[in-house]
Amino acid sequence: MIEIRGGKKERAIRQWFTEKFNDQYPINQNMTDLWDSFKDEVEGIVVSYGMLNGIMKDIKEEVGGETNITISVDQEPEDLSNAEILSINDLEFPRFGKYKTGKFIDSLLSDHDEDGGLYTGTVNVVVGESGVGKSTVMLDVIANIQKQNPDAKVLYVSSEMTRNDIYFYKQKTPIIGDIPTLLMMDYTKSNNMDRVLEELAFNGDYDIVLLDSYQDMVVKFKDLLGWKATYAETWLTNLMISAADKLGIAILAIQHLTKGGTYVGSTYLKHATTSMLEFRFDSSKSRYLEFSKNRRGGGTVGKRLYFTLEDGDIVYDEGRFNDTIKVSEIQNTERERQEEAEKSFNDMFLKIQADSVETIHEEEEDKKVFTIEEAEDVEERVNIPLEIVNTNENDLV
C-alpha cells in the first residue's frame, strides 16, 4: 500500500489512487483521463494537471511495474467538459475582503470607497527595475496589513533569498520579522518545487500572498524541473488566477523590468491579472509608484506616489501627491478652457466666413448684364444713373 503523505492535495490524490486502483498502477490510461477522473470523483479539492502529473510519477516509482500511461508536462490538455455560457446574476462569488495598511498607499490600491485598501480575490503584478524598492514596499504593505488586521493571514514567498539573506534583509527592514515566510531556495534540490508552491502558498490558508518573484520561479521551473518556459509561465499564471478566483486570495506578484524599462514576461500575465503597479525612478532618481492598470481603482491609474525609506519604514509623500493632483486638475481645467475658447473662435470664424460667402453670392445674383441700349432704357425709366463698362464684345453694366 502506498503511503498517504504530503500536503492536503497530495494526500487527497494518494487516497484517491489507493481507493480507485487498489495500489495497482493503471495500464492503458493516459494522464488526461486520470486528471478528468480525479476532478469528477473528488470534491472540494482543486489540483492542476501538472501537480497530478508529478505526484503520479512518484506513485509510479513507489508501486513499480510496467505501464502504458502517458506522462507529459509540455502542455495542459484542453478540457471542454465544463465549458458553459454564464448568466452573471446567477453566479456565486466568494466573500471579498479588503485589507488596509493604515498608510496613504491604501488610496491607490482601490477606489470603490473612500477608505481604499487591498481587495482579496485579486492578482496584482508589481513591476520595476532592480533596486527601485519593489520588494521593500510590498513587504511593508503586507506587514502593515498584518499589523492593522491581526486576523489577516499573510505569507511572503521568496524565490531568490536564502536564510542568510533574510537575516540581513531584516536588519534593513525590521517590520518583516514577524511575517510568515516560505523560502523556495530550500527546495532547489528537490523535484517537487511546484507542489511546494501550490500546497503551501496557494492552498487557501492565507488571505494575502506576496510572491517575489514571478520570473525567478519561472526560471527555476525551467532549469530545475525541465519545464519549457511557456508552460512554466502558463502554469504559474493559472495557479495564481485560480487561487484568487476560487479561494479568494489577494496575490502580489513581483516581476522584473530590464534596465531599459522593458517589461519581462508573457502578455498573458500582463492582461489576465487585476492590476499592474509600476515602480520607477524619475529624472532626479527619486522613487515613485503608479498603477498603469487597476480594475479595482480606475481613478488611481497614472497617479504618481513618491516614497522614501526612513529608519526601516516606508514613508509616502502625501503632500507631493496632493499637490500634483491639484496641478493636474488646474492643467485639465485650463486645457478644457482653451479647447472651449478655440472651439468658440472656430465657430465664430466659420460663421463669419459663411456669412461673407453668402453675401457675395447674393450680390452676384443681384447683378444684371445689359447692352448699352438696355442700360439707357433702364436709366430712363427708373431715373438711376448706371455705370457703363466697356468690353471687347459688348458694353455691359
DAHUDA-V81927 format. One line per field, one symbol per residue. phi: phi as a letter, one per 40 degrees, with the letter a starting at -180 (. if undefined). A space follows every 50 residues. Layout:
BEGIN
phi = ???
END
This chain:
BEGIN
phi = .cccagcdccccccccccccbfgbccbgbcccccccccccbbcgbbbcdc ccdccccccdcccggcabccbabcacccbbcbcaccbdcccbbccccabb cgbccdcccabcaccghcccgbbbcbbiccgchdccccccccccccccbd ccbbabbbcbccccccdcccccbdccdbcdbbccccbcccbbcccccccc cbbgcbcbbbbbbcccccccccccbgccdcccccccccccccccccbgcc bbbcbcbcccgccbhccdccccccabbbbaccccgccabaccaacbadcc cgbcbcabbbfgbcbccccccccccccccccccccccccccccccccccc cccccccccccccccccbbbcccccccccccbfbcbccbcbcbbcbb
END
